[in-house]
Amino acid sequence: MNIVRKLSRAWALAVGLALPLAAEAQEVTLRLAHVFPKQSSVGEAANRFAELASERSNGRIEVAVFPAGQLGGDEAIGRELSRGTIQLAFINPNSMVGIDPLFDFHILPFVAQSYEEADRIYYGEPNVIHRTLNETMERHRLKNLGYFENDFRAISNSRRPVASVADLQGLKMRVVPSQSLKLLFEKAGVQVVTLPFPEIFTALQQGAVDGQENGVILIDQARFFEAQKYVTLSNHSYVMSSIAASQRALDDLSPEDQALLTAIGDEVGKWQVQRNRENVATALENIRAAGLEITELSPEAVAEFRALAEEVWAELTPVYGEERVAELRTLIDG
């Protein structure tokens, strides 16, 4: 009887010791989606994230990257991220504005007009932009791991140069899913069309839309220039985006692995911002070489756009909340 009891205790001890080791050795494969071209700085950053996750977990965490909208546009990716069927994404949160209007707060027009301002406002000390985005994501079972740059937005079209607000009148344009930018362009007389990012090139090529608004790097790398004639460096909005994780997926990982992915997200996001800025000059050269006419707005034209932006801010203040908007204005003023 004593022998049986001793053997039972020994077996229980062995199993108890083995369980943590089994858990520690557990391997997982996470799916990471984004809509950006493979050769873009975001495409490079996504691959870098996957490499670092595997390297720093000794192969326990593998990340399968699905670039260029293979798993859908940002809105579809966001839904699946919330459900946990996609575990990671480099995503534009404003594309989920249909789920929650606060996903759009950080993309308000004319928050920043230079990289110096963008660095202070978007990548400086935690502030109302970060707090709003992080809290909104968490309400929808998403977790922000880091921030990346989607750059200043420009306007391209196939019909005429845009040197003023009046030049936009009557154009049919794809505008990013964003209540604030949709309002901005509607106030300028644009017929706004909403399309997932992977469908933009075909719509431009077939003439379903006259133009679109994205940064010059995407105009280059997504080859929009093949179906466009004119680009305006409007800088009407700066877009900071999110390296996001499904909270459902994170809940299945140990606290140590969650911390590991968060650290990698922060590191890779900062790397991408610098990489992206290195590509801007090359993108402009490529667009010019493709024969597109590039317009820079005069101070008077910028003032016209800013006046429209003020109307947008006033209209959306009840949506975002007066205190939140006032805090953002204080942040902008420095």
C-alpha positions as CSV (number, residue, x, y, z in Angstrom):
1,M,0.0,0.0,0.0
2,N,2.8,2.4,0.9
3,I,4.6,1.5,-2.4
4,V,1.4,2.3,-4.4
5,R,1.0,5.6,-2.6
6,K,4.6,6.6,-3.2
7,L,4.3,5.7,-6.9
8,S,1.1,7.8,-7.2
9,R,2.8,10.8,-5.6
10,A,5.8,10.4,-7.9
11,W,3.6,10.2,-11.0
12,A,1.6,13.3,-9.9
13,L,4.9,15.2,-9.3
14,A,6.2,14.2,-12.7
15,V,3.0,15.3,-14.5
16,G,3.0,18.5,-12.6
17,L,6.5,19.3,-13.6
18,A,5.9,18.4,-17.2
19,L,2.8,20.6,-17.7
20,P,4.6,23.9,-17.5
21,L,7.3,22.6,-19.9
22,A,4.7,21.5,-22.4
23,A,3.0,24.9,-22.2
24,E,6.3,26.6,-22.6
25,A,7.1,24.5,-25.7
26,Q,3.7,25.1,-27.3
27,E,4.0,26.5,-30.8
28,V,1.6,28.8,-32.5
29,T,1.1,30.3,-35.9
30,L,-0.5,33.7,-36.2
31,R,-2.0,35.2,-39.3
32,L,-0.9,38.8,-40.1
33,A,-2.8,40.8,-42.8
34,H,-2.4,44.1,-44.5
35,V,-3.5,45.9,-47.7
36,F,-0.2,47.5,-48.6
37,P,2.0,46.4,-51.6
38,K,4.6,43.8,-50.7
39,Q,7.5,46.2,-51.6
40,S,6.2,49.0,-49.5
41,S,7.7,50.0,-46.1
42,V,4.6,48.4,-44.5
43,G,5.2,45.2,-46.4
44,E,8.8,45.2,-45.3
45,A,7.8,46.0,-41.7
46,A,5.2,43.1,-41.6
47,N,7.9,40.7,-42.8
48,R,10.3,42.1,-40.2
49,F,7.7,41.6,-37.5
50,A,7.3,37.9,-38.5
51,E,11.1,37.4,-38.5
52,L,11.6,38.9,-35.1
53,A,8.7,37.0,-33.6
54,S,10.2,33.7,-34.7
55,E,13.7,34.7,-33.8
56,R,13.0,36.0,-30.3
57,S,10.6,33.1,-29.4
58,N,13.1,30.5,-30.6
59,G,10.6,29.5,-33.3
60,R,7.6,29.0,-31.0
61,I,5.7,31.9,-32.5
62,E,5.5,31.9,-36.3
63,V,3.7,34.6,-38.2
64,A,2.2,34.0,-41.6
65,V,2.0,37.3,-43.6
66,F,-0.8,38.0,-46.0
67,P,0.0,41.2,-47.9
68,A,-1.7,43.3,-50.6
69,G,-5.3,42.8,-49.5
70,Q,-5.2,39.0,-49.8
71,L,-7.6,38.7,-46.8
72,G,-9.7,41.7,-47.8
73,G,-9.6,45.5,-47.3
74,D,-9.0,47.2,-43.9
75,E,-12.6,47.1,-42.9
76,A,-12.9,43.3,-43.5
77,I,-9.5,42.7,-41.8
78,G,-10.7,44.7,-38.8
79,R,-13.9,42.6,-38.4
80,E,-11.9,39.4,-38.6
81,L,-9.3,40.7,-36.2
82,S,-12.1,41.4,-33.7
83,R,-13.4,37.9,-34.1
84,G,-10.0,36.4,-33.8
85,T,-9.9,34.7,-37.2
86,I,-7.0,37.0,-38.1
87,Q,-4.6,37.5,-35.2
88,L,-2.4,40.4,-36.3
89,A,-2.7,43.3,-38.8
90,F,-1.1,46.5,-40.0
91,I,-4.3,48.4,-40.3
92,N,-5.8,51.8,-40.8
93,P,-8.2,52.1,-37.9
94,N,-10.3,54.8,-39.5
95,S,-11.5,52.2,-42.0
96,M,-13.6,50.8,-39.0
97,V,-15.4,54.1,-38.5
98,G,-18.7,52.2,-39.4
99,I,-18.2,50.2,-36.2
100,D,-17.2,53.2,-33.9
101,P,-16.9,56.9,-34.9
102,L,-13.9,57.4,-32.6
103,F,-11.8,55.2,-34.9
104,D,-11.8,58.3,-37.1
105,F,-10.6,60.9,-34.5
106,H,-6.9,60.7,-35.3
107,I,-7.4,61.4,-39.0
108,L,-9.1,64.8,-38.7
109,P,-7.8,67.1,-41.5
110,F,-4.9,69.5,-40.9
111,V,-3.8,68.2,-37.5
112,A,-0.2,68.3,-38.7
113,Q,1.4,69.9,-41.8
114,S,5.0,68.8,-41.5
115,Y,7.0,65.8,-40.3
116,E,8.2,67.8,-37.3
117,E,4.6,68.5,-36.3
118,A,3.6,64.8,-37.0
119,D,6.5,63.5,-34.8
120,R,5.5,65.7,-31.9
121,I,1.7,65.1,-32.2
122,Y,1.6,61.4,-33.3
123,Y,4.8,59.9,-32.1
124,G,5.6,62.0,-29.0
125,E,4.4,61.7,-25.5
126,P,1.1,59.8,-25.0
127,N,-1.8,62.1,-25.6
128,V,-5.5,62.3,-26.5
129,I,-4.9,60.8,-29.9
130,H,-3.2,57.7,-28.5
131,R,-5.6,57.4,-25.6
132,T,-8.7,57.7,-27.9
133,L,-7.4,55.1,-30.4
134,N,-6.2,52.6,-27.8
135,E,-9.4,52.8,-25.7
136,T,-11.6,52.5,-28.8
137,M,-9.6,49.5,-30.0
138,E,-9.9,47.8,-26.7
139,R,-13.7,48.2,-26.7
140,H,-13.8,46.2,-29.8
141,R,-11.4,43.4,-28.6
142,L,-8.4,44.8,-30.4
143,K,-5.0,45.7,-28.9
144,N,-2.6,48.2,-30.3
145,L,1.0,46.9,-30.4
146,G,2.6,49.9,-32.1
147,Y,2.1,52.7,-34.6
148,F,3.2,53.0,-38.1
149,E,3.2,55.8,-40.7
150,N,0.7,56.0,-43.6
151,D,2.0,59.4,-44.4
152,F,0.5,62.7,-45.6
153,R,-2.3,62.3,-48.1
154,A,-2.2,63.7,-51.6
155,I,-4.8,64.0,-54.3
156,S,-4.5,62.4,-57.7
157,N,-6.9,62.4,-60.7
158,S,-7.1,61.9,-64.4
159,R,-9.0,65.0,-65.4
160,R,-7.3,68.3,-64.4
161,P,-4.7,69.9,-62.1
162,V,-6.0,70.6,-58.7
163,A,-4.6,73.9,-57.4
164,S,-7.6,75.1,-55.4
165,V,-10.7,73.9,-53.7
166,A,-12.7,74.9,-56.8
167,D,-10.7,72.5,-59.0
168,L,-12.2,69.6,-57.1
169,Q,-15.8,70.5,-58.0
170,G,-17.5,67.6,-59.9
171,L,-14.6,65.1,-59.6
172,K,-15.6,61.5,-58.7
173,M,-13.1,60.3,-56.2
174,R,-12.4,57.4,-54.0
175,V,-11.8,58.7,-50.4
176,V,-10.5,56.6,-47.6
177,P,-13.3,55.4,-45.2
178,S,-13.4,58.3,-42.8
179,Q,-16.3,60.5,-41.9
180,S,-14.0,63.6,-41.5
181,L,-12.3,63.2,-44.9
182,K,-15.6,62.3,-46.6
183,L,-17.1,65.5,-45.3
184,L,-14.0,67.5,-46.4
185,F,-14.3,66.4,-50.0
186,E,-18.0,66.6,-50.1
187,K,-17.8,70.2,-49.0
188,A,-15.4,70.8,-51.9
189,G,-18.0,69.5,-54.4
190,V,-16.5,66.0,-54.9
191,Q,-18.7,63.0,-55.5
192,V,-17.2,60.7,-52.9
193,V,-17.0,56.9,-53.6
194,T,-16.0,54.4,-50.9
195,L,-14.0,51.4,-52.1
196,P,-11.7,48.9,-50.3
197,F,-8.1,49.7,-51.0
198,P,-7.5,46.6,-53.2
199,E,-10.2,47.8,-55.6
200,I,-8.8,51.3,-56.2
201,F,-6.5,50.5,-59.1
202,T,-9.1,48.8,-61.2
203,A,-11.6,51.6,-60.5
204,L,-9.1,54.2,-61.7
205,Q,-8.1,52.1,-64.7
206,Q,-11.7,51.5,-65.8
207,G,-12.7,55.1,-65.2
208,A,-15.2,54.2,-62.5
209,V,-13.6,57.0,-60.5
210,D,-11.6,60.0,-61.6
211,G,-9.2,60.1,-58.7
212,Q,-8.3,59.1,-55.2
213,E,-6.4,60.4,-52.2
214,N,-3.4,58.6,-50.7
215,G,0.2,59.4,-50.0
216,V,2.7,59.7,-52.9
217,I,4.4,56.4,-51.8
218,L,1.2,54.5,-52.4
219,I,0.5,56.4,-55.6
220,D,3.9,55.1,-56.8
221,Q,4.0,51.6,-55.3
222,A,0.4,50.7,-56.0
223,R,1.0,52.0,-59.5
224,F,-1.9,54.4,-59.4
225,F,0.1,56.7,-61.7
226,E,-0.6,54.3,-64.6
227,A,-4.3,55.6,-64.5
228,Q,-3.7,59.2,-63.3
229,K,-2.3,62.4,-64.9
230,Y,-2.2,64.9,-62.0
231,V,-1.1,64.8,-58.4
232,T,-1.5,67.6,-55.8
233,L,0.6,67.6,-52.7
234,S,-2.3,68.7,-50.5
235,N,-1.1,67.2,-47.2
236,H,-4.8,67.5,-46.1
237,S,-4.4,64.8,-43.5
238,Y,-1.6,62.9,-41.8
239,V,-2.4,59.2,-41.1
240,M,-0.8,57.3,-38.2
241,S,-1.9,53.7,-38.3
242,S,-1.9,50.7,-36.0
243,I,0.0,47.4,-35.7
244,A,-3.0,45.6,-34.1
245,A,-3.6,42.3,-32.5
246,S,-6.8,40.4,-31.8
247,Q,-7.4,40.4,-28.0
248,R,-8.8,36.8,-28.4
249,A,-5.5,35.7,-29.9
250,L,-3.5,37.5,-27.2
251,D,-5.6,35.8,-24.4
252,D,-4.3,32.4,-25.7
253,L,-0.7,33.5,-25.2
254,S,1.3,33.7,-22.0
255,P,1.9,37.2,-20.5
256,E,5.6,36.9,-21.5
257,D,4.6,36.2,-25.2
258,Q,2.1,39.1,-25.1
259,A,4.9,41.4,-23.9
260,L,7.2,40.0,-26.6
261,L,4.8,40.9,-29.4
262,T,4.1,44.3,-27.9
263,A,7.8,45.1,-27.8
264,I,8.3,43.9,-31.4
265,G,5.3,46.0,-32.5
266,D,6.8,49.1,-31.0
267,E,10.2,48.5,-32.5
268,V,9.0,47.6,-35.9
269,G,6.6,50.6,-36.0
270,K,9.4,53.0,-35.3
271,W,11.6,51.3,-37.9
272,Q,8.8,51.6,-40.5
273,V,8.3,55.4,-39.9
274,Q,12.0,56.1,-40.8
275,R,11.9,53.6,-43.7
276,N,8.8,55.2,-45.1
277,R,10.3,58.7,-45.1
278,E,13.4,57.5,-46.9
279,N,11.0,56.4,-49.7
280,V,9.2,59.7,-50.2
281,A,11.7,61.4,-52.5
282,T,12.1,58.3,-54.6
283,A,8.3,58.0,-55.0
284,L,8.1,61.6,-56.2
285,E,10.8,61.0,-58.7
286,N,9.1,57.9,-60.0
287,I,5.7,59.8,-60.3
288,R,7.4,62.6,-62.2
289,A,9.2,60.2,-64.5
290,A,5.9,58.5,-65.3
291,G,4.8,61.8,-66.7
292,L,2.4,63.0,-64.0
293,E,2.0,66.8,-63.4
294,I,2.7,67.6,-59.7
295,T,1.1,70.6,-58.1
296,E,2.0,72.2,-54.7
297,L,-0.7,74.3,-53.1
298,S,-0.2,78.0,-52.7
299,P,-0.6,79.5,-49.2
300,E,-4.0,80.9,-50.4
301,A,-5.2,77.5,-51.5
302,V,-4.0,75.9,-48.2
303,A,-6.1,78.6,-46.4
304,E,-9.1,77.5,-48.5
305,F,-8.7,73.9,-47.5
306,R,-8.2,74.8,-43.9
307,A,-11.4,76.8,-43.9
308,L,-13.3,73.7,-45.1
309,A,-11.5,71.7,-42.5
310,E,-12.7,74.0,-39.7
311,E,-16.3,73.3,-40.9
312,V,-15.6,69.6,-40.7
313,W,-14.2,70.0,-37.1
314,A,-17.2,72.0,-36.1
315,E,-19.6,69.4,-37.5
316,L,-17.9,66.5,-35.9
317,T,-17.3,68.0,-32.5
318,P,-20.6,66.7,-31.1
319,V,-19.6,63.2,-32.3
320,Y,-16.1,63.2,-30.7
321,G,-17.0,65.3,-27.7
322,E,-16.1,68.9,-26.9
323,E,-13.5,68.1,-24.3
324,R,-11.7,65.6,-26.6
325,V,-11.6,68.1,-29.5
326,A,-10.5,70.9,-27.2
327,E,-7.6,68.7,-25.9
328,L,-6.6,68.0,-29.5
329,R,-6.6,71.7,-30.4
330,T,-4.3,72.4,-27.4
331,L,-2.0,69.6,-28.5
332,I,-1.8,71.1,-32.0
333,D,-1.0,74.5,-30.6
334,G,2.0,73.0,-28.8
